[in-house]
Amino acid sequence: MTFSAYQIGFMFSGPIFGLFSDRYGRKKALLLSIVSELISTIFCVLSINVYQFVLGRFLMGFSGLARYQSAILLRELT
């Protein structure tokens, strides 16, 4: 269940962070994704039941793909 939540987060992240990075810039999107990945990781560590852990994994997947996309685009554009 946690692996599925991570992959579903990946699925929803691309279009949303793509629009965000087009509108506000790649560096801001990269910083936001790094901070959100850190927060979601801490949320997973501090979760007290499986539902909170699955939500944290979803958020980790959501911010993980955004970090990857932003970093690749920054590297290719420079």
C-alpha positions, 0 to 999 in steps of 0.5 A: 500500500505504501509503494502504491501511494508513492507511485500515485504521488508521482503520477499527480506531481508531474502536471502540477509542479510542471505548471508551477515551475513554468509560472514561478521558475525552476529554482523556486519549484526545486526549492519547494519540492526539496522542502516538501520532501523533507517535511513529508519524510519527517511526517512519515517518521513521526506517524503514529498509524499506517494511514498517516504513514501512507499519506506521508509516502504519497507526499514523498512521491509527490515531491520526489518527482517534482525534485527530479524534474526540476533538477533535470530541467535546470541542468539541461537549460543551463 
